[in-house]
Each structure stands twice: as C-alpha cells, then as structure tokens.
C-alpha cells in the first residue's frame, strides 16, 4: 500500500513538472495588429531575464526581433517621463511604454541611433513633436506606436541579458486613443 | 430575540464539532473551506496573493464526487495597482487513500471554467477573460474524532483562456499555471450505518 501511495505521489510531481511551461514558440506578427508590451517583451526576451552565458538560443531569439518593424500599444509611464523631463532640464531622448496589467515595460528611443542613455541625443519639446504629443496626451490614453525593434545582448554585472528597445523618430508614428483596447 | 438565536447557532456548531457518536460511521459527504498561497506562477498577471475556496463532496462507491468554487486574487504592489480575480467553479473527483486511522490522503482531479476579472482604477480599465480550468490536487488529511478533519494540500491549477487578440496574441499568455500550497478544514456528514 505504501509503495502504491509513493508511486501516486511521484506521478503527481512528474505531471506538475511536465506541465510547467518552457519558452514559448509562439509566432508573433510584429507589424500587422498592434501588439501589447507584454507580448513583445516575452517574444523578444523569451523570459531570458537571468544570465544567458550558456544559452545557445540567444542569437536566434535576438534575430527574430532585431531590426524588425513593430506596432505596439501600451501606456506612457508618465511618472518616469516627468521625472526624466525635469531632471534633464525639460529634455528627453527616451520614454517607457508600459503594460499596466503586469507592469512590463519597454524603452522607446527618440532617435535613429538607439542612444537612449547618451546626453547628446536629448531633445526639448520644441525640437521634438513626439515629446510635444506626449505632453498633450492624457495619462489614461492608450498609446499606439510604430517603430523598429533593436534587440541585443549586453553584459550587466557578472551576467549577460537580452535587451530590447524600440526606435522611433516620426511624430506620425505615435497616436493616442482614449478607449483602452486590451 | 437576537441573543437566543445566537446561542442556538453556537450550540449547534458546538454540537456538530464535538459530537463523537458518529466516529464509527462511514463518511457519506463533506463540505470544506480552504485557503492557499500560490508558490509558483506562470501567467500574464504575476503576484497572486491567495486562493480561497469552498466545496461539497458526496461519496459514490469508493469515490467522492463534488463541486467547488475557488477565487484567486492578485494585486500589483507598485503604482499601477491592477487587481485580478479568478473565479473558478469546478466539478471534482476524489479518491481517498487511507494510511492510518489518523491520516489519509486524497488525490483529486477537477474540471471547470475560469472567469477572470481585471480592474485598474487609475486607467479606468476593466476586462473579462474566460477559459477552461483543470486542477490536480493532493490533500493530506488529519482525521480527528470530531466531525472536522484538517488538511494540507498542494495543487497544480491550469487555465487555458479563450482567444482574444486584444488581450494577447501569444498562446503563452493564454496559459495560466499555478502551483499552490494551503490548508483547509472539512466538515463530515455520516450515513445511517454505525
């Protein structure tokens, strides 16, 4: 009887382990319908949020997103936006788009060079129609962006991670709508 | 009028709890209340806080067949404050395996439906998603001399959401996997035989 019980327990544990998901092999059409920030981040990172030193699939994961056109929807992280805007003397070169359902974020760069952290690329609202558009939008508005993905791996401390940004530089590629279409 | 009613209710509860006349009788059915904490979670909405459930089981031959209703709650801690409720009605099948007079364990499978309500006040957002739900559960019961038994449980809870392109375009996020650990109490009802 004890042996039978042990077997049953083992089968249950095995089933749980088998059913826990591995990396998604979903196909995602990036430039057709507007996709959520969560979908993009999962698709482009494939949950490789920890060290990828020994990961053979890294290049394949990077290639499926890098330099691809993207249509993405989410909300502007206004707290981060306002903080950056004030800290850099009413200038910015990037902002975060967020999926508030789970707080997944993606960085959107406002120049062609993906230099989101370079002070030389900071622009004022007078120079950037995109910043102007964001300043005139409502916090509850859904933001729709067309851009180009930049996916790469980078050393962070002792580990390496896949990072993905969106590049955009045309004010027509960002629109706001008041209805939240999740 | 209120005080005698309260005394009556308390008396009934005490009588049910400490009535030992039925300990040699066979359990015919039970109702239970349980509370669990998700330990592992794979879903669009992370940070599940707890799951609360109640159910009724009836003995048919050696199996218990029953129905249950569970509610899982998640809330993001940060500034965005999105709340998610999963309401899960299920039909369950339980096969009790006795280890001793004091302990037994109960493997359980259940099948049902999940309705998920997502709300965010800041963004004036609410959404409903739904899909099929299944559970594999193992309960470790401590059998007492009273009508109440207590148990620990571990379960694997799976939901597969219906397709909604606005919600997600990835099948990955249509799957919700939860592994939870919890405790519960069961009130037993006996048959006529002693």
Contacts between the chains, C-beta under 8 A, distances in Angstrom:
chain1	res1	chain2	res2	distance
A	1	B	97	8.0
A	1	B	99	8.0
A	2	B	99	8.0
A	4	B	97	7.9
A	5	B	97	6.0
A	5	B	99	7.0
A	5	B	105	7.1
A	8	B	97	7.4
A	8	B	107	6.0
A	9	B	138	7.1
A	12	B	107	6.8
A	12	B	136	6.2
A	12	B	138	5.7
A	15	B	136	6.1
A	15	B	156	7.1
A	16	B	136	7.1
A	16	B	156	4.5
A	16	B	179	6.2
A	19	B	156	6.5
A	19	B	158	6.6
A	19	B	177	6.7
A	20	B	40	7.1
A	20	B	42	6.8
A	20	B	177	6.1
A	20	B	179	7.7
A	21	B	42	5.2
A	21	B	172	6.9
A	21	B	175	6.2
A	21	B	177	6.1
A	24	B	170	6.0
A	24	B	171	6.9
A	24	B	172	3.5
A	26	B	169	7.8
A	26	B	170	4.5
A	26	B	171	5.2
A	26	B	172	5.6
A	28	B	169	5.8
A	28	B	170	6.4
A	29	B	169	7.7
A	33	B	165	6.3
A	33	B	169	7.0
A	35	B	169	5.4
A	36	B	167	8.0
A	36	B	168	6.3
A	36	B	169	7.6
A	38	B	44	6.1
A	38	B	168	7.0
A	38	B	173	6.6
A	39	B	168	5.8
A	39	B	169	5.4
A	39	B	170	5.1
A	39	B	173	7.0
A	42	B	170	6.2
A	42	B	172	6.1
A	42	B	173	7.1
A	43	B	170	6.6
A	75	B	123	6.6
A	79	B	79	6.4
A	98	B	80	7.3
A	100	B	80	4.2
A	100	B	82	5.7
A	100	B	120	5.7
A	100	B	122	7.4
A	100	B	123	5.8
A	100	B	125	7.5
A	101	B	44	6.4
A	101	B	45	6.2
A	101	B	82	5.3
A	101	B	84	8.0
A	101	B	118	6.2
A	101	B	120	7.5
A	102	B	44	5.7
A	102	B	45	5.5
A	102	B	46	5.9
A	102	B	76	7.1
A	102	B	82	7.3
A	103	B	76	5.8
A	103	B	78	5.7
A	103	B	80	5.5
A	103	B	82	7.9
A	139	B	122	7.8
A	139	B	123	7.8
A	140	B	122	7.6
A	140	B	123	5.1
A	140	B	124	5.7
A	180	B	123	6.3
A	180	B	124	7.6
A	180	B	125	4.9
A	181	B	166	5.4
A	182	B	125	7.0
A	182	B	127	5.8
A	182	B	166	5.7
A	182	B	167	6.0
